[in-house]
């Protein structure tokens, strides 16, 4: 047997690949990603991935030939200490399931020990524990008298509170009936995909863009129409006809551009001409650092825009609470789709959030966490200037909870080696390149997304200092 390193990374990779084989995601004869690509995806070293592949080869799961990508063995052998594994593929799967299994499965590596620049995460220290506890106590006392199924659209109390908040905070004019409470924004995107797209329908997606939005639309049968972005957001001058467009206009993910007023008008005109809907993902619109607030697209056209909001970037992603603001004409369709999906979002958590909104505690928390993350951002930018200076170009720092750092003079092909070296040093790095359309060109310069909301000042400074040392060795 191949000797594996003792930190467990290789073993987790082995377990993940076995699970993919058992589930039918990888079938006999399928090629696995190259060790370089797999290492980039997992944030592991190429040596670790090679060791994992070799172990799977020894156990009879893979066939490895020199100079070729590993393939799943036609007849799976017996792993040491395990019963024989059936090689049969899942039978009678729907077209949806087949499309789903054809998508690359996202993998989550363990957080890096020194400084993990994982984007989209908050510091647990920022969660409003006392306010949540007080609101929970009140909600439990009220909810105990009515423990039953609720409205699939969500609690009317919460929807009324959200309606008032969205008007104050984002200038969105809607009725409570237009709001649908969902289990996180990802469920909202899935509902949009299933209700808006038939198999073969084209959808516009930003390039680069949010991978799980693309996956939701592709799994529903949609055909991606990637549209380039620049410093002003989506290139609306290159739009083509489609059934819907998914956009992040307040803070383009991942590059950070804010969609200009001219392009907002152009996008809305395109939707009117194409008879299309716009799915507006306002995933971290609460965080504006160097620019004035810009009204959401929904505030400009309530009939063509489906607005997607989340609590993951202000409270916690573990709550799985988000919401949609849908055109009045789509209210019943979304309500019934939500009912069939899971009846409704958890009512107790909805009651707690409604109490936080009604008491003003939520907005006080948002003001507090906005200040804290502005401080983190300032520390990160200062550290980048001090340690890397002109060796990097920083983009997307005006809004949101992450920045993009382009490594001037370093080829994108060096990304896996840099990620592996950083991981060894206790730094978690996440490249931009996997978020580009897989069939098109990718940037020639290495680039990484640095999330800062989950790190304290010391971790930010140390992380950048170590990163500078690593980059000096990879020029």
PyMOL commands that set and color helices and strands:
alter all, ss='L'
color gray80, all
select helices_A, chain A and resi 9-23+35-42+46-58+95-102+124-126+129-146+156-170+176-178+185-196+211-219+236-238+261-274+297-300+317-319+328-342+347-359+361-387+389-391+412-424+433-435+457-472
alter helices_A, ss='H'
color red, helices_A
select strands_A, chain A and resi 62-63+71-72+115-116+179-182+202-207+223-230+233-234+244-247+277-281+305-310+322-325+392-395+402-411+427-428+430-431+445-451
alter strands_A, ss='S'
color yellow, strands_A
deselect
rebuild
show_as cartoon
